[in-house]
Amino acid sequence: MSPADRPLDLLQLRAALAVRETGTVTRAAGQLGLSQPAVSRLIGALEAELGFLVFERRAKRMVLSERGRQFLDEGQSAMRSMARLGAVAGELRRGNHGLLRIAAIAPLAVGLLARAVAVHRRTWPRITVDVETRGREAQFEELRAGRLDIGLAAMPVAGKGLRVEPILDADVVCLLRADHPLARRKVLQPADLAEEALVLSRPDSIIRHRLDDIFRQAGVVPHVAAIVDATPVAVALVALGTGIGVMHGFPQSALPAGIVGRRFRPRIPFTYAMITQDDDTRSAAVAQFGETLRTVARTLR
């Protein structure tokens, strides 16, 4: 067997990941319960197997190389998959019916997905559901790599290898403290927010593009107090009085006490989709959970 075909040593990979995480060989050795020379030898052996440097040595410092970064990104995903494989084995050993790996953007994770998991386990109590909150692109990558069974994200979803099924429609909402003067209104428009501090999504997000267009057409320059990449962070900032959030719809039941949602007009509608691998090998467990998602989504319309 040539070196290129030889399976990688998992301990070598763990050592390299530990150095990246901790920043030094000494701290990595402590994390792994090994000596510093042992960790150095493991990394040297890994680099010899790979045929390139994972870390560049600069004045007694270990600096991640570009090829090393790409390799360890994949290595981290592989280690997560190994951990999940162990979890699946454990569930099967205990007599459970396996593990479903599902990721969702935050508003769907605390709304649709949480309810679907609760409903599903009443019928299938011996299934374990591994729930993660992940952004759209991360979901697509994990689905294509086979490390996720189901993703839940806002459309549009582009790219090969994915099956996309629209499952829920919802509008963007304003999130604000219940004691804010604007909370007395049922509907808020751009003019109402002209003098307000706002908590908004990142400029490259779909929701932000649409929102910026609406503010521009209304002749309103938004006063952005904070930019976030997840709705729960926006909720926390709103609760602390940082500003009014304009975000994906968030279920009122999941909002902390004292925070309310109000309709935003003009409407910014979103369609959310269930995303799976585009093949005919989906397990019965995935199909069953998909049916539960559809059923729960109908109750939220």
C-alpha positions as CSV (number, residue, x, y, z in Angstrom):
1,M,0.0,0.0,0.0
2,S,1.4,3.4,-1.0
3,P,1.6,6.2,1.6
4,A,-1.1,8.0,-0.3
5,D,-3.5,5.1,0.2
6,R,-2.6,4.4,3.8
7,P,-5.4,5.3,6.3
8,L,-4.6,8.3,8.5
9,D,-3.7,7.7,12.1
10,L,-6.5,9.2,14.2
11,L,-4.2,10.0,17.1
12,Q,-2.0,12.0,14.8
13,L,-5.1,13.9,13.6
14,R,-6.2,14.5,17.1
15,A,-2.8,15.9,18.0
16,A,-2.8,18.4,15.1
17,L,-6.3,19.5,15.9
18,A,-5.4,20.0,19.6
19,V,-2.4,22.2,18.6
20,R,-4.7,24.3,16.3
21,E,-7.2,24.6,19.1
22,T,-4.9,25.4,22.0
23,G,-2.2,27.3,20.0
24,T,0.9,25.5,21.4
25,V,2.3,22.0,21.5
26,T,2.6,22.3,25.3
27,R,-1.1,23.0,25.9
28,A,-2.1,20.4,23.3
29,A,0.0,17.8,25.2
30,G,-1.8,18.7,28.4
31,Q,-5.2,18.4,26.7
32,L,-4.4,15.0,25.3
33,G,-2.6,13.6,28.3
34,L,0.6,13.1,26.4
35,S,4.1,14.5,26.7
36,Q,5.2,17.4,24.6
37,P,7.8,15.4,22.6
38,A,5.1,12.7,21.9
39,V,2.8,15.4,20.4
40,S,5.6,16.8,18.3
41,R,6.4,13.3,17.0
42,L,2.7,12.7,16.1
43,I,2.6,15.9,14.1
44,G,5.8,15.2,12.4
45,A,4.6,11.7,11.4
46,L,1.3,13.1,10.1
47,E,3.2,15.6,8.0
48,A,5.4,12.9,6.6
49,E,2.3,10.8,5.7
50,L,0.6,13.8,4.0
51,G,3.7,15.1,2.2
52,F,3.2,18.7,3.3
53,L,3.6,20.8,6.4
54,V,0.5,21.2,8.5
55,F,2.3,23.8,10.7
56,E,5.1,26.1,9.7
57,R,7.8,26.6,12.4
58,R,8.5,30.2,13.0
59,A,10.7,31.2,15.9
60,K,9.5,28.3,18.1
61,R,5.9,29.0,17.1
62,M,3.6,26.6,15.3
63,V,1.7,28.6,12.6
64,L,-1.0,26.8,10.6
65,S,-0.2,26.6,6.9
66,E,-2.9,27.2,4.3
67,R,-2.9,23.5,3.2
68,G,-2.9,22.6,6.9
69,R,-5.9,24.8,7.5
70,Q,-7.9,23.1,4.7
71,F,-6.8,19.7,5.8
72,L,-7.7,20.3,9.5
73,D,-11.1,21.8,8.5
74,E,-11.9,18.5,6.9
75,G,-10.3,16.6,9.8
76,Q,-12.5,18.4,12.3
77,S,-15.6,17.3,10.3
78,A,-14.3,13.8,10.1
79,M,-13.8,13.7,13.9
80,R,-17.4,15.0,14.4
81,S,-18.6,12.2,12.1
82,M,-16.7,9.6,14.1
83,A,-18.2,11.0,17.3
84,R,-21.7,10.7,15.8
85,L,-20.9,7.2,14.6
86,G,-20.1,6.3,18.2
87,A,-23.3,7.9,19.4
88,V,-25.3,5.9,16.8
89,A,-23.6,2.7,18.0
90,G,-24.5,3.6,21.6
91,E,-28.1,4.2,20.8
92,L,-28.4,0.9,18.9
93,R,-26.7,-0.9,21.7
94,R,-29.2,0.4,24.2
95,G,-32.0,-0.8,21.9
96,N,-32.9,2.6,20.5
97,H,-33.7,3.0,16.8
98,G,-30.8,5.1,15.7
99,L,-29.9,8.7,15.5
100,L,-31.3,11.5,13.3
101,R,-29.0,14.4,12.7
102,I,-30.9,17.6,12.0
103,A,-29.7,21.2,11.7
104,A,-31.8,24.4,11.4
105,I,-31.4,28.1,11.4
106,A,-32.1,29.5,14.8
107,P,-35.8,30.7,14.3
108,L,-36.7,27.3,13.0
109,A,-34.7,25.4,15.6
110,V,-36.7,27.0,18.5
111,G,-40.0,27.0,16.7
112,L,-40.8,24.4,14.0
113,L,-38.0,21.9,14.8
114,A,-38.4,21.9,18.6
115,R,-42.2,21.2,18.3
116,A,-41.6,18.6,15.6
117,V,-39.1,16.7,17.9
118,A,-41.5,16.7,20.8
119,V,-44.4,15.4,18.6
120,H,-42.2,12.8,16.8
121,R,-41.0,11.2,20.0
122,R,-44.5,10.5,21.1
123,T,-44.8,8.2,18.2
124,W,-41.2,7.1,17.9
125,P,-39.8,7.2,21.5
126,R,-36.8,5.1,20.7
127,I,-35.3,7.5,18.2
128,T,-32.6,10.0,19.2
129,V,-32.6,13.4,17.5
130,D,-29.3,15.3,17.4
131,V,-30.3,19.0,16.9
132,E,-27.8,21.7,15.9
133,T,-28.3,25.4,15.1
134,R,-26.4,26.1,11.9
135,G,-26.5,28.7,9.1
136,R,-27.6,27.9,5.6
137,E,-24.2,27.4,4.0
138,A,-22.9,25.2,6.8
139,Q,-26.0,23.0,6.5
140,F,-25.6,22.6,2.7
141,E,-22.0,21.5,3.2
142,E,-22.8,19.0,5.9
143,L,-25.7,17.6,3.9
144,R,-23.6,17.0,0.8
145,A,-20.9,15.4,2.9
146,G,-23.5,13.0,4.5
147,R,-23.0,14.4,8.0
148,L,-26.5,15.7,8.3
149,D,-29.8,13.9,7.6
150,I,-32.1,17.0,7.4
151,G,-31.5,20.7,7.2
152,L,-34.0,23.5,7.7
153,A,-33.3,26.9,6.1
154,A,-34.7,29.8,4.2
155,M,-35.1,29.5,0.4
156,P,-33.7,29.9,-2.2
157,V,-31.5,26.9,-1.9
158,A,-29.2,26.3,-4.9
159,G,-26.7,23.6,-5.8
160,K,-26.6,20.0,-6.9
161,G,-27.0,17.1,-4.7
162,L,-29.8,18.5,-2.5
163,R,-33.5,17.8,-2.4
164,V,-35.5,20.9,-1.4
165,E,-39.1,20.8,-0.2
166,P,-40.9,24.1,0.8
167,I,-42.5,23.5,4.2
168,L,-43.4,26.8,5.9
169,D,-44.1,30.4,5.0
170,A,-43.5,33.3,7.4
171,D,-42.9,37.0,7.4
172,V,-40.1,39.1,8.9
173,V,-41.1,40.7,12.2
174,C,-40.0,43.4,14.6
175,L,-38.9,42.3,18.0
176,L,-39.0,44.9,20.8
177,R,-39.4,45.3,24.5
178,A,-43.0,45.2,25.7
179,D,-42.5,48.5,27.5
180,H,-41.3,50.3,24.3
181,P,-43.8,52.9,23.1
182,L,-44.0,51.3,19.6
183,A,-45.1,48.0,21.3
184,R,-48.6,49.5,21.5
185,R,-48.9,49.2,17.7
186,K,-49.7,46.0,15.9
187,V,-47.8,46.9,12.7
188,L,-44.6,48.9,12.2
189,Q,-43.3,50.5,9.0
190,P,-39.9,51.9,8.0
191,A,-41.0,55.5,8.9
192,D,-41.8,54.3,12.5
193,L,-38.2,53.0,12.8
194,A,-36.5,56.0,11.4
195,E,-35.3,57.3,14.8
196,E,-34.9,54.0,16.5
197,A,-31.7,52.0,17.1
198,L,-32.0,48.8,15.2
199,V,-30.5,45.3,15.6
200,L,-30.2,43.8,12.1
201,S,-28.7,40.8,10.3
202,R,-25.4,40.9,8.5
203,P,-25.2,42.9,5.3
204,D,-24.6,39.8,3.1
205,S,-27.7,38.0,4.4
206,I,-30.9,37.6,2.3
207,I,-33.1,39.2,4.9
208,R,-30.8,42.2,5.1
209,H,-30.7,42.7,1.3
210,R,-34.5,42.8,1.2
211,L,-34.7,45.1,4.3
212,D,-32.1,47.5,2.9
213,D,-34.1,47.8,-0.3
214,I,-37.3,48.6,1.6
215,F,-35.6,51.3,3.7
216,R,-34.1,52.8,0.6
217,Q,-37.4,52.9,-1.2
218,A,-39.0,54.5,1.9
219,G,-36.3,57.2,2.1
220,V,-35.2,56.0,5.5
221,V,-31.6,55.6,6.6
222,P,-31.6,53.0,9.3
223,H,-29.7,53.6,12.5
224,V,-27.9,50.3,13.0
225,A,-27.0,49.7,16.6
226,A,-25.8,46.1,16.3
227,I,-25.3,43.5,13.5
228,V,-25.8,39.9,14.4
229,D,-25.7,36.5,12.6
230,A,-28.3,34.7,14.7
231,T,-31.8,35.6,15.9
232,P,-31.2,34.5,19.5
233,V,-28.4,37.1,19.7
234,A,-30.8,39.7,18.4
235,V,-33.4,38.7,21.0
236,A,-30.8,39.0,23.8
237,L,-29.8,42.5,22.6
238,V,-33.4,43.6,22.3
239,A,-34.1,42.4,25.8
240,L,-31.2,44.5,27.1
241,G,-32.5,47.6,25.4
242,T,-30.0,47.8,22.6
243,G,-32.7,48.4,20.0
244,I,-35.5,47.0,17.9
245,G,-34.7,43.8,16.0
246,V,-36.0,43.2,12.5
247,M,-35.6,39.5,12.0
248,H,-37.0,36.2,10.8
249,G,-40.2,35.3,12.5
250,F,-39.6,34.0,16.0
251,P,-42.3,32.1,17.9
252,Q,-43.8,34.2,20.8
253,S,-43.6,31.2,23.1
254,A,-39.8,31.1,22.6
255,L,-39.3,34.8,23.4
256,P,-38.2,35.8,26.9
257,A,-40.7,37.6,29.1
258,G,-41.0,41.2,28.2
259,I,-40.2,40.8,24.5
260,V,-43.0,41.0,21.9
261,G,-43.2,40.5,18.1
262,R,-44.9,43.0,15.8
263,R,-45.7,42.7,12.1
264,F,-43.4,44.6,9.7
265,R,-44.9,46.2,6.6
266,P,-44.3,46.1,3.7
267,R,-44.2,42.4,4.1
268,I,-40.9,40.5,3.7
269,P,-42.1,37.0,3.2
270,F,-39.8,33.9,3.5
271,T,-40.3,30.4,2.5
272,Y,-38.5,27.8,4.6
273,A,-37.5,24.4,3.3
274,M,-36.7,20.9,4.5
275,I,-33.4,19.9,2.8
276,T,-32.1,16.4,2.4
277,Q,-29.7,14.6,0.1
278,D,-31.0,14.2,-3.4
279,D,-30.9,10.5,-3.7
280,D,-33.2,7.5,-3.2
281,T,-31.4,6.1,-0.2
282,R,-33.0,8.2,2.5
283,S,-33.8,6.1,5.5
284,A,-37.2,5.3,6.8
285,A,-36.4,7.4,9.9
286,V,-35.7,10.5,7.7
287,A,-39.0,10.0,5.8
288,Q,-40.9,9.6,9.0
289,F,-39.5,12.7,10.6
290,G,-40.2,14.6,7.3
291,E,-43.8,13.7,7.7
292,T,-43.8,15.0,11.2
293,L,-42.3,18.3,10.1
294,R,-45.0,18.7,7.5
295,T,-47.7,18.0,10.0
296,V,-46.3,20.5,12.6
297,A,-45.7,23.1,9.9
298,R,-49.4,23.0,8.9
299,T,-50.3,24.0,12.5
300,L,-48.1,27.1,12.4
301,R,-49.6,28.6,9.2
